[in-house]
Amino acid sequence: MSIPADELMVPGYFGFLANIVTQNYPASNLITRRTLGWEPAQPSLLADLDNGHYFSAS
């Protein structure tokens, strides 16, 4: 469940970090892959969670 941005901007909720927390910062692993020659070999996080190793999928 996400918290609406207008609620996050209420003074005291995140204090001086409110503007940072409410921004959208897209990220990519492309630089890491190119610099280190790294390619993921394991399942993604969501696929791994779907395997049911961490909790029962009921």
Long-range contacts (C-beta under 8 A, 24 or more apart in sequence): none
